[in-house]
Amino acid sequence: MTTAAAQLTAATAQRHLLLNMTANGSLGEQGEDLLVVQRGEGPYVDDADGNRYIDGLSGLYCCQLGYSYGPEFAEAAERQLRELCYSPLWTGSAHPSAIELAERLSRIAPVDIEHTFFASGGAEAVETAWKITRRYHALRGEPGRTKVIARRGAYHGLTVGALSLTDDPGLTEPYGPPAIDTRFVSNTNRLGLAPEFADDEVYTAWLLAELEAAILTEGPETVAMFIAEPVQNRGGCITPPMGYWQGLRALADRYGFLLVADEVITGFGRIGEWFGGDRYGARPDMVTVAKGITSGYAPLGATLVGTKVTEVINRPGAVLNHGYTFAGHPLSTAIALRNLDIMERDRILDNVRALEGDLAKRMAALKDLPIVADVRGTGFFYSCELAGDLDDGGFSDRARAELIGDLIPRRLREAGLLARVYDRSAPLVQIAPPLISDRAVLDRIAAIIAGTLAEASTRI
């Protein structure tokens, strides 16, 4: 039952707050469709009415540690604010917590990555990677490298530059031509492909041949950067075949472009490694991070930059004309340092590695349901791609509205689970639970999804 106070809060939000990625005018005059999350504990959040949910999406892939470490982060924040509230990383100035965090990141980063450029979030980190890429090529006498290759269905952020690398007409077309000339190639989703692509060697060779053909078509001398997530989020937790990231490295070296791993979601333990690319043998020139770097306790993003790049952009007299006012804010970097301390002390990555096999089995069992076309993922990061009522597996307008738009998200929430149900690049139910989740929580997540999709299967 909705309380009067909760109704007032929701109605106030409707009158004054514009939500991200939302049809704000469709929430109702009193904000009756708005979930107001008021508090959290462990892997759970409570709404303004006191209803408790498993946060099956870690906020928005951020809250690696869940919601019970507030006192520790508050202590770190208070200590920092008593000492220094703000100082920019600007024109020859820095502050201790940013310096310490940059050094700490160099210790856990992929091989040959030693420097960090801070930002406020993931999209800014991607923008930074692009600007550093352009500066790198210009300083090497190749200013004609102005193109990016990204993957179909990819999402890399909503700032103007990052949006150019995002393959979603619904997001890009309202804002006109892209700021960056981007070519899209296949992602690594095998669903619906020929049977021979079940073999990793065959599939990897095909993907790399397609990418090389795109490079040659565009002109190798014009390609500046290739960007990809180790496990692609949009389209549903799409994992790569063996040898794929090694092949990307070989092509980057052969044709002179930079290889960027977007780890905004996959970084900091989401798939049981500090960086998701480590699981697949990735050797990028740059890595973009955000979200899990602070476990959602403060906003922070970063671009981690390899020595091959910094040896060029750090030449004496070369200026990196780029920056953000709140990049590497002392409060955020102090919280990020405490986050790394906690993750190491409480062996958070070990928890993911210990339980990911059980979660994989529970999620794989969902393939037996008629509405489930595929289950993909790894670590604490999974999705179910859904099959509808049409002969080709698609959804009729009726089924789309009734099942994806209403029944599935409603039943999940009624059962006490917050998960992502969306239908842009593919119809999906997706989870990314806090990394502190135990076996009972993971089992409960899988059971709720199973019950919900079993009901939905009867409606097809």
Buried (B, 14 or more C-beta within 10 A) or exposed (E): EEEEEBBEBBBEBBEEEEEEEEEEEEBEEBBEEBBBBEEBEBBBBBBBBEBEBBBBBBBEBBBBBBBBBBEBBEEBBEEBEEEEEEBBBEEEEEBBBBBBBBEBBEEBBBEBBBBBBBBBBBBBBBBBBBBBBBBBBBBEEBEEBBBBBBBBBBBBBBBBBBBBBBBBEEBBEEEEEBBBBBBBBBBBBBBEEEEEBEEBEBBBBBBBEEBBEBBEEBEBEBBBBBBBBBBBBBBBBBBBBEBBBBBBBBBBEEBBBBBBBBBBBBBBBBBBBBBBBBBBBBBBBBBBBBBBBBBBBBBBBBBBBBBBBBEBBEEEEEEEEBBBEBBBBBBBBBBBBBBBEBBEEBEBBEBBBEBBEEBBEBBEEBEEBEBBBBBBBBBBBBBBBBBBBEEEBEBEEEBBEBBBBEBBBEBBBEBBBBBBBBBBBBBBBBBBBBBBBEEEBBBBBBEBBBEBBBBBBEEB
